[in-house]
Amino acid sequence: MTFQGFDPAVVDFMWNLRFNNSREWFEPRKAEYKELMEAPMKALCHDLYTEFADRHSELTLTSRVSRIYRDARRLFGRGPYKDHLWLTVSEPAERWSCQPVFWFELCPENYSFGLGYWMAQALTMAKFRARMDRNPKPMEKLVRRLEKQNTFQLTGEEFKKLRPAPSKILDPWYNKKGGFSLSCERPHDDLLWSPDLPEYILGEWEKLTPLFQYLTTLDGDPDPREQ
């Protein structure tokens, strides 16, 4: 199935799901969910993954689309359904959420995409800082390239007490505590309803690919705690 664009009716469906988050409301509308949310998201994921993997045969990649059902162990008083969906393209891993991923997310308020960590492990971030300490130049070069683009913004929680980075340009990256993301948020717009959306996202992801390649090799670095 080729992505043809989301139907604008998906926005009302997501808002209604947010405010009527119950099995009684959702089950009679499950077919509508599949048509408006699940099917186009899977088609978008397929197109993004297939084309990106073709462009980067040097990478081993996998993709996934989130489920609409919340984890029953993590409801925290919320309803059983998510009011949003997301997809990721990343390297295979047992705990994908700890790995850098390209992502796209559709929410009632907007849509977003980018590159980042869902839940980076403390060891991963320690290796990231240790690599910059050993040799800051590769990351400095990446950051300078990223500063030339205006699509993505760096986000992520910082340490309350900032640590001295190897150079000023690395400060915002060096002091991210539990991972980070380069993200772009857009209001629901004509692009979202268009079959041109995958090509646009792929073009923007390309700006982040060198950073993705840098981050995916962190696991092979020595444990700085043992040095």
Residue pairs with C-beta under 8 A, 6 or more apart in sequence:
1 39
1 42
1 43
1 46
2 43
2 47
2 195
3 40
3 43
3 44
3 46
3 47
3 195
3 197
3 198
4 40
4 43
4 195
5 40
5 192
5 193
5 194
5 195
5 197
6 36
6 40
6 106
6 192
6 193
7 35
7 36
7 40
7 193
8 188
8 193
9 36
10 36
10 37
10 40
10 106
11 108
11 188
13 29
13 32
13 33
13 36
13 37
14 37
14 83
14 84
14 106
14 107
14 108
15 83
15 108
16 25
17 25
17 26
17 33
17 81
17 83
18 83
18 108
20 26
21 78
21 79
21 80
21 81
21 83
22 79
22 80
23 80
26 33
26 80
26 81
33 68
37 68
37 85
37 106
38 65
38 68
38 85
41 65
41 85
41 87
41 106
42 65
44 87
44 104
44 197
44 198
45 63
45 64
45 65
45 87
45 89
45 104
46 63
47 198
48 63
48 87
48 89
48 102
48 104
48 198
48 201
48 202
48 205
49 61
49 62
49 63
49 89
51 198
51 202
52 61
52 89
52 102
52 202
52 205
53 59
53 61
55 202
55 206
56 209
59 91
59 213
59 216
60 91
60 92
61 89
61 90
61 91
61 92
62 89
62 90
62 91
62 92
63 87
63 88
63 89
63 90
64 87
64 88
64 96
65 85
65 86
65 87
66 82
66 85
66 86
66 87
67 82
68 81
68 82
68 85
69 80
69 81
69 82
70 78
70 79
70 80
70 81
70 82
72 80
83 107
83 108
84 105
84 106
84 107
84 108
85 105
85 106
86 103
86 104
86 105
86 106
87 103
87 104
87 105
88 96
88 101
88 102
88 103
89 101
89 102
89 103
90 96
90 99
90 100
90 101
90 102
91 99
91 216
93 99
96 118
97 117
97 118
97 119
98 117
98 118
98 119
98 120
98 121
98 124
99 117
99 216
100 115
100 116
100 117
100 212
100 215
100 216
101 115
101 116
101 117
101 118
102 113
102 114
102 115
102 205
102 208
102 212
103 113
103 114
103 115
103 116
104 111
104 112
104 113
104 201
105 111
105 112
105 113
106 192
110 185
110 186
110 187
110 188
111 185
111 186
111 188
111 192
112 183
112 184
112 185
112 186
113 183
113 184
113 201
113 204
113 205
114 152
114 181
114 182
114 183
114 184
114 208
115 152
115 181
115 182
115 205
115 208
115 211
115 212
116 155
116 156
116 179
116 180
116 181
116 182
116 183
117 124
117 178
117 179
117 180
117 181
118 179
119 178
119 179
120 178
120 179
120 180
122 178
123 223
123 225
124 179
124 218
124 219
125 176
125 177
125 178
125 179
126 223
126 224
126 225
127 218
127 219
127 221
127 222
127 223
127 224
128 173
128 215
128 218
129 163
129 174
129 224
130 221
130 222
130 224
130 227
131 139
131 218
131 221
132 139
132 165
132 166
132 170
132 173
132 174
133 166
136 166
136 167
136 170
138 214
139 170
139 173
139 214
140 167
140 169
140 170
142 210
142 211
142 214
143 169
143 170
143 173
144 169
145 207
145 210
146 152
146 182
146 207
146 208
146 211
149 207
151 184
151 204
151 207
152 182
152 183
152 184
152 204
152 207
152 208
153 182
153 183
153 184
154 172
154 173
154 180
154 181
154 182
155 180
155 181
155 182
155 183
156 176
156 177
156 178
156 179
156 180
156 181
157 176
157 177
157 178
158 172
158 175
158 176
158 177
159 175
159 177
162 171
162 175
163 174
163 175
165 171
165 173
165 174
165 175
166 174
173 180
182 208
182 211
184 204
186 192
191 197
191 200
